[in-house]
C-alpha cells in the first residue's frame, strides 16, 4: 500500500487525512496522526455520517468534518465508528473509496510521507497561535 497525506490550511488547519492506496485503486481514508481528534486526549462525544463522509464532535464542543479529498467513488463508510468513535484513536478508518480511472492525476494533490513531515515541521515552527 502507498501512503499519502492530504492537509488543510484553509479555515480548518490541521484536520489532515491519511490515504492508504492499494494497487487496485482501492483506498482507505483515515485521520493523519496530527489530526486534532488524536491529540491531547480529546474525547469524542458523538459522530454521524454526513454528505461530507463523516462528522465528529468532541466533548469539548469542537466539531470536525472529514471530506473526501480525492475524486473517487464511495464504497463504504465505517459505520462502526458511529457506535464506537474511540476506534478512531487506534486503527479505525473512516471510509473505503475507489479512485476514478484517471487515478494517476487524482493523487497529484496528495503528499508523500516526507513531504507531509516537511509541512508539519513548517507548521510547528511557524507563529501559529495554536499549533496542531
Backbone as a ProteinNet text record, in pm:
[ID]
protein_1_A
[PRIMARY]
XXXXXXXXXXXXXXXXXXXXXXXXXXXXXXXXXXXXXXXXXXXXXXXXXXXXXXXXXXXXXXXXXXXXXXXXXXXXXXXXXXXXXXXXXXXXXXXXXXXXXXXXXXXXXXXXXXXXXXXXXXXXXXXXXXXX
[TERTIARY]
83.7	0	87.4	41.2	109.7	36.2	110.1	51.2	67	-46.7	-47.3	-108.6	-81.2	-139.7	-205.2	-311.5	-381.8	-391.2	-346.1	-350.8	-438.3	-497.1	-586.5	-523.6	-511.5	-461.4	-560.3	-685.9	-786.5	-896.9	-904.9	-1012.2	-1004.1	-971.2	-970.5	-829.2	-737.8	-597.4	-580	-495.2	-451.7	-548.3	-660.1	-753.8	-711.8	-589.8	-529	-580.3	-566.7	-608.9	-492.6	-501.8	-406.5	-485.3	-432.6	-498	-405.7	-455.2	-378.8	-429.6	-345.1	-387.8	-327.6	-414	-370.7	-350.9	-277.5	-251.4	-378.1	-485.4	-611.2	-700.2	-647.6	-714.3	-809.3	-817.7	-899.9	-817.5	-881	-813.6	-891.9	-819.9	-879	-844.7	-946.7	-925.6	-923.3	-817.6	-803.5	-764.8	-758.1	-708.9	-556.8	-491.4	-346	-316.6	-200.4	-166.6	-163	-159.5	-159	-299.4	-401.9	-539.2	-572.5	-641.4	-672.5	-748	-830.6	-904.6	-808.2	-696	-599.9	-500.9	-513.8	-419.8	-481.2	-396.8	-433.8	-545.9	-558.7	-656.7	-800.5	-834.3	-972	-1065.2	-1185.8	-1287.1	-1394.3	-1424.8	-1526.3	-1662.1	-1749	-1880.9	-1980.3	-1976.7	-2077.8	-2021.4	-2063.6	-2023.9	-2142	-2140.2	-2250.3	-2199.6	-2270.4	-2240.2	-2302.2	-2238.7	-2294.9	-2259.9	-2309.1	-2275.2	-2124.9	-2055.7	-1912.9	-1830.9	-1886.7	-1829.1	-1858.5	-1810.9	-1818.7	-1800.1	-1868.9	-1856.1	-1848.4	-1758.4	-1743	-1743.1	-1800.4	-1798.7	-1729.3	-1633.8	-1564.2	-1642.5	-1617.8	-1687.8	-1656.8	-1545.6	-1510.4	-1590.7	-1670.8	-1753.2	-1694.7	-1568.5	-1507.1	-1570.3	-1592.4	-1653.1	-1557.7	-1547.2	-1457.5	-1534.2	-1510.7	-1574.7	-1467.1	-1488	-1394.4	-1455.9	-1381.4	-1424.8	-1349.9	-1407	-1331.7	-1233.3	-1107.5	-1004.5	-959	-1012.4	-976.5	-1099.6	-1095.2	-1207.5	-1216.9	-1333	-1346.7	-1493.9	-1516.2	-1649.9	-1649	-1744.3	-1753	-1800.7	-1723.1	-1760.9	-1821.3	-1765.6	-1811.9	-1773.4	-1866	-1836.6	-1835.7	-1736.9	-1724.2	-1829.7	-1940.3	-2049.8	-2021.7	-1924.1	-1889.3	-1841.2	-1775.1	-1727.1	-1841.3	-1962.4	-2077.8	-2109.6	-2096.5	-2123.6	-2000.1	-1882.8	-1758.4	-1655.7	-1676.9	-1587.3	-1443	-1420.5	-1282.8	-1195.5	-1257.7	-1179.5	-1089.7	-1132.7	-1051.5	-917.8	-911.6	-788.3	-685.2	-729.6	-638.2	-628	-682.5	-670.9	-802.1	-891.5	-1018.9	-1003.3	-1083.9	-1082	-1215.1	-1217.8	-1338.8	-1417.2	-1348.3	-1418.2	-1325.3	-1388.9	-1318.2	-1370.9	-1279.3	-1318.3	-1246.6	-1299.6	-1236.6	-1200	-1071.4	-1025.7	-1087.7	-1110.8	-1157.5	-1048	-1083.9	-989.8	-863.6	-877.7	-761	-682.7	-665.9	-605.6	-464.1	-392.1	-256.5	-259.9	-358.2	-366.6	-444	-525.6	-605.9	-516.6	-407.4	-319.7	-216.8	-222.1	-125.2	-127.4	-241.9	-250.8	-215.8	-183.2	-152.2	-2	35.7	176.8	229.8	357.1	424.7	451.3	499	530.6	635.8	738.6	846.2	793.9	713	656.3	564.8	486.7	395.3	473	578.2	660	720.7	756.4	808.4	701.4	579.2	467.4	443.5	445.9	422.8	531.8	656.7	764.7	752.9	708.5	686.8	572	467.5	352.6	394.5	468.2	505	608.8	687.9	787.4	733.2	613.6	554.6	498.7	449.8	397.5	247.3	198.9	56.7	23.2	-92.3	-128.5	-151.7	-203	-231.7	-185.4	-64.7	-17.2	-101.6	-96.1	-175	-121.3
-118.8	0	124.1	223.2	351.9	445.7	517.3	609.8	752.1	823.3	964	1045.4	1174.8	1265.1	1381.8	1429.8	1547.7	1643.5	1766.5	1863.1	1980.5	2040	2153.9	2273.4	2381.3	2504.2	2618.7	2586.1	2691.4	2672	2756.7	2754	2640.2	2522	2405.3	2348.1	2430.5	2388.7	2262.3	2177.2	2056.4	1938.8	1952.1	1840.4	1751.1	1700.5	1626.2	1482.7	1425.6	1288.5	1206.6	1077.5	983	892.1	871.7	787.7	670.9	550.8	430.2	373.4	374.6	331.8	197	104.4	-26.1	-17.4	-109.5	-108.5	-127.1	-177.9	-196.4	-71.7	41.9	172.3	187.1	87.1	99.9	172.3	269.2	348.9	343.8	351.9	362.1	501	574.3	708.6	698.6	751.6	756	898.5	922.1	1051	1044.9	1152.8	1161.3	1171.8	1126.6	1126.2	1265.3	1370.1	1507	1565.5	1491.2	1542.6	1578.2	1690.3	1734.3	1631.7	1548.8	1448.1	1351	1327.1	1230.8	1294.1	1423.3	1495.5	1526.3	1543	1595.3	1519	1391	1309.5	1352.8	1409.4	1451.8	1331.9	1354.9	1250.8	1282.5	1185.6	1205.6	1175	1274.2	1261.8	1198.7	1238.6	1196.2	1204.6	1115.3	1123.7	1084.8	1128.9	1098.9	1096.5	1021.5	1025.9	1153.4	1210.1	1328.4	1323	1420.1	1425.7	1438.4	1484.8	1509.2	1387	1275.5	1148.8	1126.8	1218.7	1190.1	1318.8	1329.7	1446.7	1397.9	1457.1	1419.4	1543.8	1530.6	1637.9	1584.7	1659.1	1620	1670.8	1613.2	1657.2	1802.4	1853.2	1993.5	2087.8	2030.5	2112.3	2134.9	2099	2115.8	2017.7	2065.2	1980.8	1965	1843.9	1813.8	1740.3	1780.1	1717.4	1660.7	1539.3	1475.7	1473.9	1524.6	1531.8	1427.4	1389.4	1306	1397.8	1369.7	1460.3	1427.9	1322.7	1287.9	1239.5	1255.6	1211.1	1059.2	1013.9	870.8	833.3	705.2	653.4	594.1	633.8	584.3	439.5	352	211.3	179.5	240.2	208.1	318.9	352.5	439.7	349.3	362.4	278.2	318.6	246.6	279.6	236.4	151.3	106.9	225.2	323.6	438.3	525.2	506.9	579.7	532.9	402.1	346.6	344.9	332.5	323.9	421.1	552.7	653	644.4	579.3	567.3	483.6	411.4	335.9	428.2	552.3	648.3	674.6	654.5	678.8	569.1	458.5	347.8	323	211.1	171.4	187	268.1	287.9	364.3	329.4	400.2	471.4	569.1	646.8	591.9	567	521.4	442.6	366.2	296.2	353.3	392.1	454.1	384.8	403.7	354	474.7	487.5	600.8	595.6	712.3	721.2	667.4	635.6	578	661.9	793.9	881.7	891.9	779.1	778.1	834.5	831.4	887.7	1037.1	1107.7	1252	1284	1191.4	1214.8	1234.9	1162.6	1170.5	1282.7	1362.8	1472.2	1571.2	1598	1695.5	1639.8	1511.5	1448.1	1449.2	1432.4	1439	1302.6	1280.4	1161.3	1183.3	1080.7	1092.2	1201.2	1204.7	1303	1445.2	1463.5	1596.2	1639.6	1545.3	1576.5	1615.3	1542.5	1576.2	1715.1	1753.7	1888	1993.7	1967.8	2059.8	2071.6	1959.1	1958.6	2036.1	2018.2	2091.1	2241	2280.7	2423.5	2477	2395.9	2437.2	2461.9	2368.3	2380	2488.3	2522.2	2628	2766.1	2769.5	2899.7	2966.3	3085.3	3160.7	3143.6	3021.8	2995.9	3013.5	3076.2	3094.2	2961.8	2861.2	2733.5	2621.4	2567.2	2461	2335.5	2253	2128.8	2033
0	0	0	-70.8	-73.9	21.2	102	199	147.5	140.1	100.8	213.8	211.2	309.9	239.3	299	249.7	366.4	345.9	455.3	416.9	519.1	500.5	569.3	496.8	557.7	541.5	516.9	499.5	602.2	698	795.7	895.6	850	936.8	943.8	987.3	989.7	1072.5	1024.4	1094	1087.6	1021.1	1010.2	893.9	902.7	793.9	787.1	667.6	644.1	591.2	611.6	555.6	461.7	342.1	242.7	212.6	233.6	205.7	74.1	-29	-162.2	-199.1	-237.3	-286	-436.9	-494.1	-638.6	-722.5	-662.6	-735.1	-732.5	-690.5	-684.6	-564.5	-479.6	-359.4	-253.9	-187.9	-85.1	45.2	153.5	286.6	338.9	383.4	438.6	590.7	650.1	795.5	835.3	963.6	1011.8	1018.9	979.9	997	1146.3	1185.1	1328.3	1389.8	1307.2	1358.9	1372.2	1336.8	1343.6	1488.8	1510.6	1647.2	1731.8	1671	1747.9	1815.9	1754.2	1807.6	1904.7	1929.4	2014.8	2151.3	2248.6	2380.8	2449.8	2424.3	2494.5	2476.2	2363	2338.2	2340.3	2387.9	2392.1	2290.1	2206.3	2103.8	2164.7	2162.2	2222.9	2127	2000.8	1906.9	1766.7	1683.3	1543	1456.8	1333	1241.9	1099.3	1017.5	874.8	820.8	722.4	658	510.6	435.7	293.8	274.9	373.7	364.3	403.2	429.9	474.2	621.3	707.2	849.3	929.1	1040.9	1127.9	1272.2	1349.2	1490	1576.3	1693.9	1792.2	1916.7	1967.3	2089.8	2210.1	2326.3	2446.7	2479.3	2427.8	2449.8	2360.1	2267.4	2179.5	2041.3	2021.8	1889.7	1791.9	1669.1	1566.7	1449.4	1398.1	1286.9	1178.3	1054.1	939.3	848.8	803.2	711.3	572.9	477.8	338.8	257.3	145.2	52.3	-18.4	-5.7	-55.7	-197.7	-256.5	-393.9	-469.8	-601.8	-685.6	-679.5	-635.4	-614.2	-603.5	-595.3	-569.1	-428.9	-348.2	-211.2	-212.4	-151.9	-142	-6.5	98	232.6	329.4	417.2	530.8	652.9	735.8	854.6	957	957.5	1048.9	1191.9	1211.3	1346.3	1430.1	1366.5	1444.1	1494.5	1439.7	1492.7	1633.6	1657.9	1790.2	1879.2	1817.5	1894.2	1837.5	1856.9	1798.5	1847.4	1960.4	2010.3	1917.4	1824.7	1726.2	1644.8	1627.4	1552.1	1619.5	1748.9	1822.8	1798.1	1741.2	1712.9	1564.3	1523.2	1383.1	1307.9	1357.4	1289.3	1159.4	1062.4	934.7	916.3	829.2	806	688.5	578	458.3	367.7	278.6	172.2	41.7	-46.1	-172.7	-288.5	-408.1	-529.9	-614	-644.7	-725.6	-864.6	-921.3	-1059.3	-1151.1	-1273.3	-1370.1	-1385.5	-1385.3	-1401.6	-1271	-1203.5	-1070.2	-1065.7	-1176.1	-1175.9	-1146.9	-1202.2	-1179.3	-1052.1	-1006.3	-886.4	-764.6	-757.6	-640.1	-649.4	-754.3	-770.1	-654.3	-594.4	-486.4	-350.1	-343.9	-216.5	-192.1	-66.5	-27.6	12.8	-13	38.4	187.8	254.7	397.6	421.7	338.8	355.2	333.5	229.8	202.4	316	368.3	477.8	603.6	634.2	751.2	737.7	616.1	591.6	620	577.2	603.3	753.3	823.1	967.9	1040.3	999.9	1067.5	1042.7	924.1	897	980.7	996.2	1078.1	1222.3	1278.2	1419.1	1444	1341.9	1360.5	1324.6	1265.1	1230.4	1355.5	1339.5	1453.7	1466.8	1442.9	1461.9	1608.7	1639.4	1779	1850.7	1779.8	1842.7	1750.9	1771.2	1682.9	1697.2	1596.3	1597.5	1700.3
[MASK]
++++++++++++++++++++++++++++++++++++++++++++++++++++++++++++++++++++++++++++++++++++++++++++++++++++++++++++++++++++++++++++++++++++

